[in-house]
Amino acid sequence: MVHGVETCDRVEMASRALFGQAELSEIDEATMESALAELPRVLINKNEPIPTWVDLLTSTGVAKSKSDARRVIKDGGAYLNNHKVSEESFSPA
């Protein structure tokens, strides 16, 4: 696909923001919605228990298996809002 310079700049800024290298407030709403639509996600019903990080990483496809997810967490490669996930169980900050 071919995009203009302005679109390319917006997409690059959104990518940097999503990976903690730019401010989310600098991204316009339409660009952010488009970028977020491309991310893996899982829906959790409010009446269900919160899954572990291992389950979240595997159910979204970020990790190929539970052992892979555990390895990612152990090796320090899992983050939520630029905060390292260091435990397999979910504990809100």
C-alpha positions in Angstrom: 0.0 0.0 0.0 1.1 3.5 -0.6 0.4 6.3 1.9 1.2 9.9 2.0 3.9 11.4 4.2 1.4 12.7 6.7 -0.2 9.3 7.2 3.2 7.7 7.5 4.2 10.2 10.2 0.9 9.5 12.1 1.4 5.7 12.0 5.0 6.0 13.1 4.0 8.2 16.0 1.3 5.8 17.0 3.8 2.9 16.9 6.2 4.8 19.1 3.5 5.7 21.6 2.2 2.1 21.8 5.7 0.9 22.6 6.4 3.6 25.2 8.6 5.8 23.1 6.2 8.7 22.6 3.2 10.4 24.4 -0.2 8.9 23.8 -1.7 12.4 24.1 0.2 13.4 20.8 -1.8 10.9 18.8 -5.2 11.9 17.2 -8.2 9.7 18.1 -8.7 8.2 14.7 -5.1 7.1 14.4 -5.1 5.6 17.9 -8.3 3.7 17.2 -6.8 2.3 14.0 -3.6 1.3 15.7 -5.4 -0.3 18.6 -7.6 -2.3 16.3 -4.5 -4.1 15.0 -3.4 -5.2 18.5 -4.2 -8.7 19.8 -6.7 -8.7 22.6 -9.1 -10.9 24.6 -12.4 -9.9 26.2 -12.9 -10.7 29.8 -16.5 -10.6 31.2 -16.7 -8.7 34.5 -18.2 -11.8 36.3 -15.2 -14.0 35.3 -12.0 -14.2 37.3 -9.1 -12.3 35.8 -6.8 -14.7 33.9 -3.2 -15.0 34.7 -0.6 -13.2 32.6 0.3 -16.6 31.1 -3.3 -17.2 30.0 -3.5 -13.6 28.6 -0.3 -13.9 26.6 -1.4 -17.3 25.1 -5.0 -16.4 24.5 -4.0 -13.3 22.6 -1.4 -15.1 20.5 1.4 -13.0 21.9 3.0 -16.3 23.2 2.6 -19.6 21.3 2.3 -21.7 24.4 2.0 -21.4 28.2 5.7 -22.4 28.6 6.6 -19.7 26.1 4.5 -17.1 28.1 6.3 -18.2 31.3 9.6 -17.7 29.6 8.7 -14.3 28.3 7.7 -13.2 31.8 10.7 -14.8 33.5 13.1 -13.1 31.0 11.5 -9.7 31.6 9.8 -9.3 28.2 6.2 -8.7 29.3 5.0 -5.2 30.0 1.7 -3.5 30.8 1.6 0.3 30.4 5.4 0.4 30.4 5.6 -1.6 33.7 7.3 -4.9 33.7 5.2 -7.9 34.5 7.2 -10.0 36.9 4.7 -12.5 38.2 2.5 -15.0 36.4 -0.6 -14.1 38.4 -2.4 -10.8 37.7 -2.0 -8.1 40.3 -3.0 -4.6 39.4 -0.5 -1.9 40.2 
